[in-house]
């Protein structure tokens, strides 16, 4: 019986993902995917949503009566190194990535445009223009581990919902990239764009970004 129930759940999940990957991806598609939420907040978690651009954010804002965006900012050097390792692992090329020279790693990163995911300031501005500044919550990635209770309170207050008790075991890391000696030479290639973005974030009032200048990860 348990196996049958798990299999039925698996089939339901696969049916959802088939629909999710279908076309066209318009307002009707979004309502079909997330329309069963009723009076709850339907949430779409994605690492690539912030790459949508101004037109995409305006379209997203039309998908519901009250769209709110929660966005995590992270030290761009740390984020890029983690992303590059993860992407290599997903492609089945982790061993090859570890054996690459710095120049080859830079080429790998640029090929898949992974560095673009670490630029936040312009994305936040585009989100604010599309949905309104009051409907964009920017959180610091480091606070997930350092102060999860406060982070969760900020989130529930932002959504206007009742407080949610913290029951997750935070010692377990989900979707963590494998440890590997940091290629500082490769990361420094992107310092110009990263330092400019850090400056913009700081000017926007995100003081946590101030300490990110040339702050490279240790692993």
Biotite code that builds the C-alpha atoms (Angstrom):
import biotite.structure as struc

atoms = struc.array([
    struc.Atom([0.000, 0.000, 0.000], chain_id="A", res_id=1, res_name="UNK", atom_name="CA", element="C"),
    struc.Atom([2.770, 2.439, 0.925], chain_id="A", res_id=2, res_name="UNK", atom_name="CA", element="C"),
    struc.Atom([4.612, 1.683, -2.315], chain_id="A", res_id=3, res_name="UNK", atom_name="CA", element="C"),
    struc.Atom([1.425, 2.238, -4.338], chain_id="A", res_id=4, res_name="UNK", atom_name="CA", element="C"),
    struc.Atom([0.808, 5.609, -2.646], chain_id="A", res_id=5, res_name="UNK", atom_name="CA", element="C"),
    struc.Atom([4.398, 6.696, -3.276], chain_id="A", res_id=6, res_name="UNK", atom_name="CA", element="C"),
    struc.Atom([4.119, 5.658, -6.920], chain_id="A", res_id=7, res_name="UNK", atom_name="CA", element="C"),
    struc.Atom([0.872, 7.612, -7.337], chain_id="A", res_id=8, res_name="UNK", atom_name="CA", element="C"),
    struc.Atom([2.545, 10.660, -5.805], chain_id="A", res_id=9, res_name="UNK", atom_name="CA", element="C"),
    struc.Atom([5.468, 10.205, -8.187], chain_id="A", res_id=10, res_name="UNK", atom_name="CA", element="C"),
    struc.Atom([3.073, 10.077, -11.155], chain_id="A", res_id=11, res_name="UNK", atom_name="CA", element="C"),
    struc.Atom([1.327, 13.231, -9.923], chain_id="A", res_id=12, res_name="UNK", atom_name="CA", element="C"),
    struc.Atom([4.667, 15.019, -9.605], chain_id="A", res_id=13, res_name="UNK", atom_name="CA", element="C"),
    struc.Atom([5.701, 13.977, -13.104], chain_id="A", res_id=14, res_name="UNK", atom_name="CA", element="C"),
    struc.Atom([2.369, 15.181, -14.517], chain_id="A", res_id=15, res_name="UNK", atom_name="CA", element="C"),
    struc.Atom([2.911, 18.553, -12.830], chain_id="A", res_id=16, res_name="UNK", atom_name="CA", element="C"),
    struc.Atom([6.410, 18.879, -14.255], chain_id="A", res_id=17, res_name="UNK", atom_name="CA", element="C"),
    struc.Atom([5.229, 17.921, -17.765], chain_id="A", res_id=18, res_name="UNK", atom_name="CA", element="C"),
    struc.Atom([2.723, 20.747, -17.559], chain_id="A", res_id=19, res_name="UNK", atom_name="CA", element="C"),
    struc.Atom([5.325, 23.062, -16.058], chain_id="A", res_id=20, res_name="UNK", atom_name="CA", element="C"),
    struc.Atom([7.676, 22.443, -18.989], chain_id="A", res_id=21, res_name="UNK", atom_name="CA", element="C"),
    struc.Atom([4.914, 22.917, -21.562], chain_id="A", res_id=22, res_name="UNK", atom_name="CA", element="C"),
    struc.Atom([4.213, 25.869, -23.838], chain_id="A", res_id=23, res_name="UNK", atom_name="CA", element="C"),
    struc.Atom([3.072, 28.552, -24.146], chain_id="A", res_id=24, res_name="UNK", atom_name="CA", element="C"),
    struc.Atom([4.270, 29.999, -20.816], chain_id="A", res_id=25, res_name="UNK", atom_name="CA", element="C"),
    struc.Atom([1.655, 32.716, -20.504], chain_id="A", res_id=26, res_name="UNK", atom_name="CA", element="C"),
    struc.Atom([-0.730, 33.921, -17.774], chain_id="A", res_id=27, res_name="UNK", atom_name="CA", element="C"),
    struc.Atom([-3.103, 31.000, -18.364], chain_id="A", res_id=28, res_name="UNK", atom_name="CA", element="C"),
    struc.Atom([-0.203, 28.581, -17.959], chain_id="A", res_id=29, res_name="UNK", atom_name="CA", element="C"),
    struc.Atom([0.820, 30.167, -14.663], chain_id="A", res_id=30, res_name="UNK", atom_name="CA", element="C"),
    struc.Atom([-2.738, 30.107, -13.330], chain_id="A", res_id=31, res_name="UNK", atom_name="CA", element="C"),
    struc.Atom([-3.047, 26.447, -14.325], chain_id="A", res_id=32, res_name="UNK", atom_name="CA", element="C"),
    struc.Atom([0.210, 25.536, -12.583], chain_id="A", res_id=33, res_name="UNK", atom_name="CA", element="C"),
    struc.Atom([-0.346, 27.462, -9.373], chain_id="A", res_id=34, res_name="UNK", atom_name="CA", element="C"),
    struc.Atom([-4.095, 28.112, -9.448], chain_id="A", res_id=35, res_name="UNK", atom_name="CA", element="C"),
    struc.Atom([-4.916, 25.385, -6.941], chain_id="A", res_id=36, res_name="UNK", atom_name="CA", element="C"),
    struc.Atom([-3.506, 27.353, -4.019], chain_id="A", res_id=37, res_name="UNK", atom_name="CA", element="C"),
    struc.Atom([-6.902, 28.790, -3.078], chain_id="A", res_id=38, res_name="UNK", atom_name="CA", element="C"),
    struc.Atom([-6.482, 31.455, -0.408], chain_id="A", res_id=39, res_name="UNK", atom_name="CA", element="C"),
    struc.Atom([-2.839, 30.526, 0.175], chain_id="A", res_id=40, res_name="UNK", atom_name="CA", element="C"),
    struc.Atom([0.228, 32.160, -1.352], chain_id="A", res_id=41, res_name="UNK", atom_name="CA", element="C"),
    struc.Atom([1.410, 30.163, -4.406], chain_id="A", res_id=42, res_name="UNK", atom_name="CA", element="C"),
    struc.Atom([5.211, 30.286, -4.368], chain_id="A", res_id=43, res_name="UNK", atom_name="CA", element="C"),
    struc.Atom([7.520, 29.655, -7.300], chain_id="A", res_id=44, res_name="UNK", atom_name="CA", element="C"),
    struc.Atom([11.147, 29.104, -6.253], chain_id="A", res_id=45, res_name="UNK", atom_name="CA", element="C"),
    struc.Atom([13.692, 29.555, -9.024], chain_id="A", res_id=46, res_name="UNK", atom_name="CA", element="C"),
    struc.Atom([17.354, 30.487, -9.309], chain_id="A", res_id=47, res_name="UNK", atom_name="CA", element="C"),
    struc.Atom([16.768, 32.014, -12.754], chain_id="A", res_id=48, res_name="UNK", atom_name="CA", element="C"),
    struc.Atom([13.653, 34.154, -12.258], chain_id="A", res_id=49, res_name="UNK", atom_name="CA", element="C"),
    struc.Atom([15.806, 37.206, -11.543], chain_id="A", res_id=50, res_name="UNK", atom_name="CA", element="C"),
    struc.Atom([17.217, 36.991, -15.077], chain_id="A", res_id=51, res_name="UNK", atom_name="CA", element="C"),
    struc.Atom([13.785, 37.726, -16.554], chain_id="A", res_id=52, res_name="UNK", atom_name="CA", element="C"),
    struc.Atom([14.374, 41.396, -17.333], chain_id="A", res_id=53, res_name="UNK", atom_name="CA", element="C"),
    struc.Atom([11.940, 44.354, -17.109], chain_id="A", res_id=54, res_name="UNK", atom_name="CA", element="C"),
    struc.Atom([9.382, 42.927, -19.541], chain_id="A", res_id=55, res_name="UNK", atom_name="CA", element="C"),
    struc.Atom([9.385, 39.575, -17.810], chain_id="A", res_id=56, res_name="UNK", atom_name="CA", element="C"),
    struc.Atom([8.820, 41.132, -14.401], chain_id="A", res_id=57, res_name="UNK", atom_name="CA", element="C"),
    struc.Atom([5.925, 43.205, -15.733], chain_id="A", res_id=58, res_name="UNK", atom_name="CA", element="C"),
    struc.Atom([4.405, 40.048, -17.178], chain_id="A", res_id=59, res_name="UNK", atom_name="CA", element="C"),
    struc.Atom([4.908, 38.277, -13.863], chain_id="A", res_id=60, res_name="UNK", atom_name="CA", element="C"),
    struc.Atom([3.146, 41.123, -12.078], chain_id="A", res_id=61, res_name="UNK", atom_name="CA", element="C"),
    struc.Atom([0.093, 40.587, -14.286], chain_id="A", res_id=62, res_name="UNK", atom_name="CA", element="C"),
    struc.Atom([-0.127, 36.914, -13.332], chain_id="A", res_id=63, res_name="UNK", atom_name="CA", element="C"),
    struc.Atom([-1.921, 37.615, -10.022], chain_id="A", res_id=64, res_name="UNK", atom_name="CA", element="C"),
    struc.Atom([-3.653, 40.386, -8.115], chain_id="A", res_id=65, res_name="UNK", atom_name="CA", element="C"),
    struc.Atom([-0.882, 40.673, -5.546], chain_id="A", res_id=66, res_name="UNK", atom_name="CA", element="C"),
    struc.Atom([2.591, 39.587, -6.641], chain_id="A", res_id=67, res_name="UNK", atom_name="CA", element="C"),
    struc.Atom([5.433, 39.829, -4.132], chain_id="A", res_id=68, res_name="UNK", atom_name="CA", element="C"),
    struc.Atom([9.046, 38.958, -4.755], chain_id="A", res_id=69, res_name="UNK", atom_name="CA", element="C"),
    struc.Atom([11.569, 37.649, -2.235], chain_id="A", res_id=70, res_name="UNK", atom_name="CA", element="C"),
    struc.Atom([15.159, 37.843, -3.395], chain_id="A", res_id=71, res_name="UNK", atom_name="CA", element="C"),
    struc.Atom([18.338, 36.644, -1.708], chain_id="A", res_id=72, res_name="UNK", atom_name="CA", element="C"),
    struc.Atom([21.592, 38.508, -2.221], chain_id="A", res_id=73, res_name="UNK", atom_name="CA", element="C"),
    struc.Atom([24.915, 36.768, -1.637], chain_id="A", res_id=74, res_name="UNK", atom_name="CA", element="C"),
    struc.Atom([28.601, 37.574, -1.865], chain_id="A", res_id=75, res_name="UNK", atom_name="CA", element="C"),
    struc.Atom([29.040, 37.339, -5.665], chain_id="A", res_id=76, res_name="UNK", atom_name="CA", element="C"),
    struc.Atom([32.432, 35.655, -5.433], chain_id="A", res_id=77, res_name="UNK", atom_name="CA", element="C"),
    struc.Atom([31.070, 32.932, -3.153], chain_id="A", res_id=78, res_name="UNK", atom_name="CA", element="C"),
    struc.Atom([27.973, 32.544, -5.249], chain_id="A", res_id=79, res_name="UNK", atom_name="CA", element="C"),
    struc.Atom([29.835, 32.181, -8.540], chain_id="A", res_id=80, res_name="UNK", atom_name="CA", element="C"),
    struc.Atom([32.266, 29.598, -7.186], chain_id="A", res_id=81, res_name="UNK", atom_name="CA", element="C"),
    struc.Atom([29.428, 27.537, -5.730], chain_id="A", res_id=82, res_name="UNK", atom_name="CA", element="C"),
    struc.Atom([27.399, 27.862, -8.937], chain_id="A", res_id=83, res_name="UNK", atom_name="CA", element="C"),
    struc.Atom([30.331, 26.865, -11.164], chain_id="A", res_id=84, res_name="UNK", atom_name="CA", element="C"),
    struc.Atom([31.013, 23.716, -9.121], chain_id="A", res_id=85, res_name="UNK", atom_name="CA", element="C"),
    struc.Atom([27.323, 22.821, -9.037], chain_id="A", res_id=86, res_name="UNK", atom_name="CA", element="C"),
    struc.Atom([26.879, 23.350, -12.774], chain_id="A", res_id=87, res_name="UNK", atom_name="CA", element="C"),
    struc.Atom([29.895, 21.173, -13.516], chain_id="A", res_id=88, res_name="UNK", atom_name="CA", element="C"),
    struc.Atom([28.480, 18.457, -11.270], chain_id="A", res_id=89, res_name="UNK", atom_name="CA", element="C"),
    struc.Atom([25.052, 18.611, -12.964], chain_id="A", res_id=90, res_name="UNK", atom_name="CA", element="C"),
    struc.Atom([26.753, 18.231, -16.344], chain_id="A", res_id=91, res_name="UNK", atom_name="CA", element="C"),
    struc.Atom([28.738, 15.243, -15.070], chain_id="A", res_id=92, res_name="UNK", atom_name="CA", element="C"),
    struc.Atom([31.963, 17.210, -15.557], chain_id="A", res_id=93, res_name="UNK", atom_name="CA", element="C"),
    struc.Atom([33.039, 17.826, -11.948], chain_id="A", res_id=94, res_name="UNK", atom_name="CA", element="C"),
    struc.Atom([36.332, 15.927, -12.269], chain_id="A", res_id=95, res_name="UNK", atom_name="CA", element="C"),
    struc.Atom([37.102, 17.755, -15.494], chain_id="A", res_id=96, res_name="UNK", atom_name="CA", element="C"),
    struc.Atom([36.264, 21.103, -13.859], chain_id="A", res_id=97, res_name="UNK", atom_name="CA", element="C"),
    struc.Atom([38.583, 20.356, -10.938], chain_id="A", res_id=98, res_name="UNK", atom_name="CA", element="C"),
    struc.Atom([41.408, 19.568, -13.353], chain_id="A", res_id=99, res_name="UNK", atom_name="CA", element="C"),
    struc.Atom([40.916, 22.762, -15.414], chain_id="A", res_id=100, res_name="UNK", atom_name="CA", element="C"),
    struc.Atom([43.338, 25.662, -15.455], chain_id="A", res_id=101, res_name="UNK", atom_name="CA", element="C"),
    struc.Atom([42.079, 29.065, -14.315], chain_id="A", res_id=102, res_name="UNK", atom_name="CA", element="C"),
    struc.Atom([41.710, 30.185, -17.926], chain_id="A", res_id=103, res_name="UNK", atom_name="CA", element="C"),
    struc.Atom([39.669, 27.085, -18.754], chain_id="A", res_id=104, res_name="UNK", atom_name="CA", element="C"),
    struc.Atom([37.398, 27.692, -15.759], chain_id="A", res_id=105, res_name="UNK", atom_name="CA", element="C"),
    struc.Atom([36.800, 31.268, -16.837], chain_id="A", res_id=106, res_name="UNK", atom_name="CA", element="C"),
    struc.Atom([35.893, 29.991, -20.293], chain_id="A", res_id=107, res_name="UNK", atom_name="CA", element="C"),
    struc.Atom([33.526, 27.431, -18.718], chain_id="A", res_id=108, res_name="UNK", atom_name="CA", element="C"),
    struc.Atom([31.844, 30.120, -16.593], chain_id="A", res_id=109, res_name="UNK", atom_name="CA", element="C"),
    struc.Atom([31.450, 32.503, -19.527], chain_id="A", res_id=110, res_name="UNK", atom_name="CA", element="C"),
    struc.Atom([30.178, 29.760, -21.814], chain_id="A", res_id=111, res_name="UNK", atom_name="CA", element="C"),
    struc.Atom([27.189, 29.186, -19.530], chain_id="A", res_id=112, res_name="UNK", atom_name="CA", element="C"),
    struc.Atom([27.032, 32.847, -18.409], chain_id="A", res_id=113, res_name="UNK", atom_name="CA", element="C"),
    struc.Atom([27.133, 31.768, -14.791], chain_id="A", res_id=114, res_name="UNK", atom_name="CA", element="C"),
    struc.Atom([28.601, 35.102, -13.639], chain_id="A", res_id=115, res_name="UNK", atom_name="CA", element="C"),
    struc.Atom([25.414, 36.904, -14.651], chain_id="A", res_id=116, res_name="UNK", atom_name="CA", element="C"),
    struc.Atom([23.546, 35.125, -11.863], chain_id="A", res_id=117, res_name="UNK", atom_name="CA", element="C"),
    struc.Atom([25.737, 36.857, -9.264], chain_id="A", res_id=118, res_name="UNK", atom_name="CA", element="C"),
    struc.Atom([24.804, 40.409, -10.318], chain_id="A", res_id=119, res_name="UNK", atom_name="CA", element="C"),
    struc.Atom([21.925, 41.639, -8.176], chain_id="A", res_id=120, res_name="UNK", atom_name="CA", element="C"),
    struc.Atom([21.561, 45.435, -8.137], chain_id="A", res_id=121, res_name="UNK", atom_name="CA", element="C"),
    struc.Atom([20.044, 45.872, -11.592], chain_id="A", res_id=122, res_name="UNK", atom_name="CA", element="C"),
    struc.Atom([17.691, 42.940, -11.039], chain_id="A", res_id=123, res_name="UNK", atom_name="CA", element="C"),
    struc.Atom([16.392, 44.409, -7.795], chain_id="A", res_id=124, res_name="UNK", atom_name="CA", element="C"),
    struc.Atom([15.738, 47.733, -9.496], chain_id="A", res_id=125, res_name="UNK", atom_name="CA", element="C"),
    struc.Atom([13.850, 45.994, -12.310], chain_id="A", res_id=126, res_name="UNK", atom_name="CA", element="C"),
    struc.Atom([11.744, 44.075, -9.776], chain_id="A", res_id=127, res_name="UNK", atom_name="CA", element="C"),
    struc.Atom([10.898, 47.256, -7.878], chain_id="A", res_id=128, res_name="UNK", atom_name="CA", element="C"),
    struc.Atom([9.847, 49.065, -11.021], chain_id="A", res_id=129, res_name="UNK", atom_name="CA", element="C"),
    struc.Atom([7.609, 46.178, -12.068], chain_id="A", res_id=130, res_name="UNK", atom_name="CA", element="C"),
    struc.Atom([5.793, 45.357, -8.827], chain_id="A", res_id=131, res_name="UNK", atom_name="CA", element="C"),
    struc.Atom([6.574, 48.309, -6.545], chain_id="A", res_id=132, res_name="UNK", atom_name="CA", element="C"),
    struc.Atom([9.330, 48.753, -3.957], chain_id="A", res_id=133, res_name="UNK", atom_name="CA", element="C"),
    struc.Atom([7.056, 47.698, -1.105], chain_id="A", res_id=134, res_name="UNK", atom_name="CA", element="C"),
    struc.Atom([6.472, 44.323, -2.712], chain_id="A", res_id=135, res_name="UNK", atom_name="CA", element="C"),
    struc.Atom([10.116, 43.328, -3.012], chain_id="A", res_id=136, res_name="UNK", atom_name="CA", element="C"),
    struc.Atom([11.852, 41.821, 0.016], chain_id="A", res_id=137, res_name="UNK", atom_name="CA", element="C"),
    struc.Atom([15.628, 41.502, -0.224], chain_id="A", res_id=138, res_name="UNK", atom_name="CA", element="C"),
    struc.Atom([17.227, 39.065, 2.219], chain_id="A", res_id=139, res_name="UNK", atom_name="CA", element="C"),
    struc.Atom([20.834, 38.178, 2.917], chain_id="A", res_id=140, res_name="UNK", atom_name="CA", element="C"),
    struc.Atom([21.857, 34.607, 2.102], chain_id="A", res_id=141, res_name="UNK", atom_name="CA", element="C"),
    struc.Atom([24.234, 34.477, 5.076], chain_id="A", res_id=142, res_name="UNK", atom_name="CA", element="C"),
    struc.Atom([21.324, 34.970, 7.469], chain_id="A", res_id=143, res_name="UNK", atom_name="CA", element="C"),
    struc.Atom([19.834, 31.596, 6.503], chain_id="A", res_id=144, res_name="UNK", atom_name="CA", element="C"),
    struc.Atom([22.313, 29.973, 8.870], chain_id="A", res_id=145, res_name="UNK", atom_name="CA", element="C"),
    struc.Atom([23.314, 32.901, 11.095], chain_id="A", res_id=146, res_name="UNK", atom_name="CA", element="C"),
    struc.Atom([19.834, 34.105, 12.105], chain_id="A", res_id=147, res_name="UNK", atom_name="CA", element="C"),
    struc.Atom([17.090, 31.925, 10.578], chain_id="A", res_id=148, res_name="UNK", atom_name="CA", element="C"),
    struc.Atom([14.420, 32.963, 13.098], chain_id="A", res_id=149, res_name="UNK", atom_name="CA", element="C"),
    struc.Atom([14.677, 36.633, 12.169], chain_id="A", res_id=150, res_name="UNK", atom_name="CA", element="C"),
    struc.Atom([14.769, 35.799, 8.469], chain_id="A", res_id=151, res_name="UNK", atom_name="CA", element="C"),
    struc.Atom([11.616, 33.709, 8.753], chain_id="A", res_id=152, res_name="UNK", atom_name="CA", element="C"),
    struc.Atom([9.866, 36.466, 10.721], chain_id="A", res_id=153, res_name="UNK", atom_name="CA", element="C"),
    struc.Atom([10.763, 39.012, 8.045], chain_id="A", res_id=154, res_name="UNK", atom_name="CA", element="C"),
    struc.Atom([9.295, 36.681, 5.415], chain_id="A", res_id=155, res_name="UNK", atom_name="CA", element="C"),
    struc.Atom([6.004, 36.009, 7.196], chain_id="A", res_id=156, res_name="UNK", atom_name="CA", element="C"),
    struc.Atom([5.578, 39.699, 8.044], chain_id="A", res_id=157, res_name="UNK", atom_name="CA", element="C"),
    struc.Atom([6.216, 40.584, 4.404], chain_id="A", res_id=158, res_name="UNK", atom_name="CA", element="C"),
    struc.Atom([3.551, 38.129, 3.233], chain_id="A", res_id=159, res_name="UNK", atom_name="CA", element="C"),
    struc.Atom([1.139, 39.113, 5.992], chain_id="A", res_id=160, res_name="UNK", atom_name="CA", element="C"),
    struc.Atom([0.711, 35.582, 7.287], chain_id="A", res_id=161, res_name="UNK", atom_name="CA", element="C"),
    struc.Atom([0.868, 34.025, 10.749], chain_id="A", res_id=162, res_name="UNK", atom_name="CA", element="C"),
    struc.Atom([4.324, 33.243, 12.170], chain_id="A", res_id=163, res_name="UNK", atom_name="CA", element="C"),
    struc.Atom([5.733, 29.882, 11.118], chain_id="A", res_id=164, res_name="UNK", atom_name="CA", element="C"),
    struc.Atom([7.646, 27.811, 13.702], chain_id="A", res_id=165, res_name="UNK", atom_name="CA", element="C"),
    struc.Atom([11.188, 26.898, 12.736], chain_id="A", res_id=166, res_name="UNK", atom_name="CA", element="C"),
    struc.Atom([11.403, 23.105, 12.751], chain_id="A", res_id=167, res_name="UNK", atom_name="CA", element="C"),
    struc.Atom([13.981, 22.455, 10.025], chain_id="A", res_id=168, res_name="UNK", atom_name="CA", element="C"),
    struc.Atom([17.338, 20.942, 10.966], chain_id="A", res_id=169, res_name="UNK", atom_name="CA", element="C"),
    struc.Atom([19.631, 23.712, 9.765], chain_id="A", res_id=170, res_name="UNK", atom_name="CA", element="C"),
    struc.Atom([22.732, 21.577, 10.148], chain_id="A", res_id=171, res_name="UNK", atom_name="CA", element="C"),
    struc.Atom([21.741, 19.731, 6.956], chain_id="A", res_id=172, res_name="UNK", atom_name="CA", element="C"),
    struc.Atom([22.694, 21.500, 3.729], chain_id="A", res_id=173, res_name="UNK", atom_name="CA", element="C"),
    struc.Atom([20.377, 21.018, 0.764], chain_id="A", res_id=174, res_name="UNK", atom_name="CA", element="C"),
    struc.Atom([21.824, 21.062, -2.781], chain_id="A", res_id=175, res_name="UNK", atom_name="CA", element="C"),
    struc.Atom([25.302, 21.975, -1.548], chain_id="A", res_id=176, res_name="UNK", atom_name="CA", element="C"),
    struc.Atom([28.108, 22.127, -4.081], chain_id="A", res_id=177, res_name="UNK", atom_name="CA", element="C"),
    struc.Atom([31.055, 19.786, -3.425], chain_id="A", res_id=178, res_name="UNK", atom_name="CA", element="C"),
    struc.Atom([34.171, 21.124, -1.629], chain_id="A", res_id=179, res_name="UNK", atom_name="CA", element="C"),
    struc.Atom([37.029, 22.173, -3.888], chain_id="A", res_id=180, res_name="UNK", atom_name="CA", element="C"),
    struc.Atom([40.021, 24.472, -3.533], chain_id="A", res_id=181, res_name="UNK", atom_name="CA", element="C"),
    struc.Atom([38.987, 27.976, -4.585], chain_id="A", res_id=182, res_name="UNK", atom_name="CA", element="C"),
    struc.Atom([40.365, 29.264, -7.886], chain_id="A", res_id=183, res_name="UNK", atom_name="CA", element="C"),
    struc.Atom([41.042, 32.853, -6.858], chain_id="A", res_id=184, res_name="UNK", atom_name="CA", element="C"),
    struc.Atom([42.609, 33.704, -10.207], chain_id="A", res_id=185, res_name="UNK", atom_name="CA", element="C"),
    struc.Atom([39.467, 32.693, -12.081], chain_id="A", res_id=186, res_name="UNK", atom_name="CA", element="C"),
    struc.Atom([37.185, 34.598, -9.709], chain_id="A", res_id=187, res_name="UNK", atom_name="CA", element="C"),
    struc.Atom([39.294, 37.752, -9.914], chain_id="A", res_id=188, res_name="UNK", atom_name="CA", element="C"),
    struc.Atom([38.470, 37.844, -13.638], chain_id="A", res_id=189, res_name="UNK", atom_name="CA", element="C"),
    struc.Atom([34.964, 38.980, -12.699], chain_id="A", res_id=190, res_name="UNK", atom_name="CA", element="C"),
    struc.Atom([36.035, 41.438, -9.972], chain_id="A", res_id=191, res_name="UNK", atom_name="CA", element="C"),
    struc.Atom([35.292, 44.513, -12.071], chain_id="A", res_id=192, res_name="UNK", atom_name="CA", element="C"),
    struc.Atom([31.619, 43.653, -12.543], chain_id="A", res_id=193, res_name="UNK", atom_name="CA", element="C"),
    struc.Atom([31.269, 42.292, -9.006], chain_id="A", res_id=194, res_name="UNK", atom_name="CA", element="C"),
    struc.Atom([32.829, 45.291, -7.265], chain_id="A", res_id=195, res_name="UNK", atom_name="CA", element="C"),
    struc.Atom([30.596, 47.649, -9.267], chain_id="A", res_id=196, res_name="UNK", atom_name="CA", element="C"),
    struc.Atom([27.533, 45.631, -8.274], chain_id="A", res_id=197, res_name="UNK", atom_name="CA", element="C"),
    struc.Atom([28.590, 45.617, -4.611], chain_id="A", res_id=198, res_name="UNK", atom_name="CA", element="C"),
    struc.Atom([28.893, 49.392, -4.748], chain_id="A", res_id=199, res_name="UNK", atom_name="CA", element="C"),
    struc.Atom([25.412, 49.723, -6.223], chain_id="A", res_id=200, res_name="UNK", atom_name="CA", element="C"),
    struc.Atom([23.924, 47.426, -3.570], chain_id="A", res_id=201, res_name="UNK", atom_name="CA", element="C"),
    struc.Atom([25.598, 49.429, -0.827], chain_id="A", res_id=202, res_name="UNK", atom_name="CA", element="C"),
    struc.Atom([24.260, 52.674, -2.303], chain_id="A", res_id=203, res_name="UNK", atom_name="CA", element="C"),
    struc.Atom([20.784, 51.111, -2.315], chain_id="A", res_id=204, res_name="UNK", atom_name="CA", element="C"),
    struc.Atom([21.049, 50.610, 1.447], chain_id="A", res_id=205, res_name="UNK", atom_name="CA", element="C"),
    struc.Atom([22.103, 46.980, 1.665], chain_id="A", res_id=206, res_name="UNK", atom_name="CA", element="C"),
    struc.Atom([24.936, 47.448, 4.151], chain_id="A", res_id=207, res_name="UNK", atom_name="CA", element="C"),
    struc.Atom([25.600, 43.714, 4.372], chain_id="A", res_id=208, res_name="UNK", atom_name="CA", element="C"),
    struc.Atom([27.160, 43.957, 0.925], chain_id="A", res_id=209, res_name="UNK", atom_name="CA", element="C"),
    struc.Atom([29.760, 46.461, 2.128], chain_id="A", res_id=210, res_name="UNK", atom_name="CA", element="C"),
    struc.Atom([31.993, 43.700, 3.495], chain_id="A", res_id=211, res_name="UNK", atom_name="CA", element="C"),
    struc.Atom([31.949, 41.682, 0.291], chain_id="A", res_id=212, res_name="UNK", atom_name="CA", element="C"),
    struc.Atom([34.704, 43.629, -1.489], chain_id="A", res_id=213, res_name="UNK", atom_name="CA", element="C"),
    struc.Atom([37.289, 41.124, -2.715], chain_id="A", res_id=214, res_name="UNK", atom_name="CA", element="C"),
    struc.Atom([35.994, 38.662, -0.124], chain_id="A", res_id=215, res_name="UNK", atom_name="CA", element="C"),
    struc.Atom([36.757, 35.336, -1.768], chain_id="A", res_id=216, res_name="UNK", atom_name="CA", element="C"),
    struc.Atom([35.475, 32.006, -0.408], chain_id="A", res_id=217, res_name="UNK", atom_name="CA", element="C"),
    struc.Atom([37.861, 29.587, 1.280], chain_id="A", res_id=218, res_name="UNK", atom_name="CA", element="C"),
    struc.Atom([36.432, 26.423, -0.298], chain_id="A", res_id=219, res_name="UNK", atom_name="CA", element="C"),
])
